[in-house]
Amino acid sequence: MTAWTRDAIEALGPTTDVPTVASIFGVNKDTVYAQIRRGEWTATRVLTLGRKIKLPTRDLIALLYAPEPAPQVNPAVPSQCHHVEYQQVAASMPHTSCGCTPADSAVIRPLRGA
């Protein structure tokens, strides 16, 4: 039994056969053939060339060695705003200098004399 690494799979070339794919997945080749015949094989694309069945190694690599998702970076939460609250600022409008959003209780008030 071969130890299948990414480099070993890439060394197979652009396509490989069913027995090799079965070995990579650690299943019997007849299982893979049966799934292909029934249309249940969804792990890779299936390329039929006459009676030959070829499976793209690129699909195997994408399935087995998918790139890890980028780590989630939590955005910095601004601290409580300590600057002067302007009476004209709407509750949903962020302050331009600090990026915070005023409290939900903020209300738009008309300017005096307007």
Secondary structure per residue as TSV (DSSP state, phi and psi in degrees):
chain	resnum	aa	ss	phi	psi
A	1	M	-	360.0	130.7
A	2	T	-	-88.3	139.7
A	3	A	-	-80.7	112.6
A	4	W	-	-89.7	114.1
A	5	T	-	-111.1	172.2
A	6	R	H	-59.5	-42.9
A	7	D	H	-63.8	-38.3
A	8	A	H	-66.2	-38.4
A	9	I	H	-70.2	-41.1
A	10	E	H	-63.7	-31.4
A	11	A	T	-70.8	-12.4
A	12	L	T	-69.8	-20.2
A	13	G	-	103.3	-168.4
A	14	P	S	-70.4	-29.9
A	15	T	E	-135.9	164.0
A	16	T	E	-143.3	174.0
A	17	D	-	-98.5	172.5
A	18	V	H	-63.8	-44.4
A	19	P	H	-59.3	-36.1
A	20	T	H	-68.4	-43.2
A	21	V	H	-63.1	-40.3
A	22	A	H	-61.6	-39.1
A	23	S	H	-65.8	-39.9
A	24	I	H	-62.8	-42.9
A	25	F	H	-82.4	-12.2
A	26	G	T	74.4	34.9
A	27	V	S	-125.0	170.4
A	28	N	-	-74.3	141.8
A	29	K	H	-62.4	-31.3
A	30	D	H	-64.2	-30.7
A	31	T	H	-65.1	-43.8
A	32	V	H	-67.8	-44.8
A	33	Y	H	-58.0	-43.1
A	34	A	H	-64.6	-41.0
A	35	Q	H	-66.1	-39.2
A	36	I	H	-64.1	-45.4
A	37	R	H	-61.3	-39.3
A	38	R	H	-83.1	-4.2
A	39	G	T	76.7	20.7
A	40	E	-	-97.9	-6.1
A	41	W	-	-76.5	115.2
A	42	T	-	-121.1	0.6
A	43	A	S	-68.9	-37.0
A	44	T	S	-143.2	171.7
A	45	R	-	-73.9	156.2
A	46	V	-	-118.1	122.3
A	47	L	E	-108.1	115.5
A	48	T	E	-101.7	125.1
A	49	L	E	-121.0	90.0
A	50	G	T	69.1	-120.9
A	51	R	T	-92.9	-6.9
A	52	K	E	-85.5	143.5
A	53	I	E	-117.2	125.4
A	54	K	E	-121.7	144.1
A	55	L	E	-122.2	129.2
A	56	P	E	-65.9	129.3
A	57	T	H	-69.4	-27.7
A	58	R	H	-60.7	-37.3
A	59	D	H	-66.1	-39.2
A	60	L	H	-63.9	-44.0
A	61	I	H	-64.5	-42.1
A	62	A	H	-63.7	-36.5
A	63	L	H	-73.8	-46.6
A	64	L	H	-84.2	-31.7
A	65	Y	S	-125.1	48.8
A	66	A	-	-60.3	142.4
A	67	P	-	-61.2	140.3
A	68	E	-	-70.5	140.4
A	69	P	-	-63.9	148.3
A	70	A	-	-61.8	141.9
A	71	P	-	-61.6	139.1
A	72	Q	-	-73.4	122.6
A	73	V	-	-103.1	119.3
A	74	N	-	-75.8	127.7
A	75	P	-	-65.4	146.9
A	76	A	-	-66.7	129.7
A	77	V	-	-91.0	121.7
A	78	P	-	-64.3	147.6
A	79	S	-	-70.7	171.5
A	80	Q	-	-54.1	134.9
A	81	C	-	-70.4	128.6
A	82	H	-	-114.3	8.5
A	83	H	S	-91.6	173.3
A	84	V	-	-64.6	132.1
A	85	E	-	-86.9	124.7
A	86	Y	-	-86.1	139.7
A	87	Q	T	-71.9	-17.7
A	88	Q	T	-88.3	-5.7
A	89	V	-	-77.7	130.4
A	90	A	-	-77.8	157.6
A	91	A	T	-63.7	-30.9
A	92	S	T	-94.5	-4.1
A	93	M	S	-91.2	120.6
A	94	P	-	-72.3	150.9
A	95	H	-	-70.0	138.6
A	96	T	T	-75.4	-27.5
A	97	S	T	-81.9	-33.0
A	98	C	T	-117.1	-19.0
A	99	G	-	85.7	-0.3
A	100	C	-	-80.0	164.8
A	101	T	-	-110.8	129.8
A	102	P	-	-59.7	161.0
A	103	A	-	-57.7	155.4
A	104	D	T	-61.7	-20.1
A	105	S	T	-81.2	-2.5
A	106	A	-	-65.4	141.3
A	107	V	-	-130.9	143.3
A	108	I	-	-81.1	124.0
A	109	R	-	-116.7	141.8
A	110	P	-	-68.6	151.2
A	111	L	-	-68.5	147.5
A	112	R	T	-67.1	138.7
A	113	G	T	82.4	2.7
A	114	A	-	-95.6	360.0
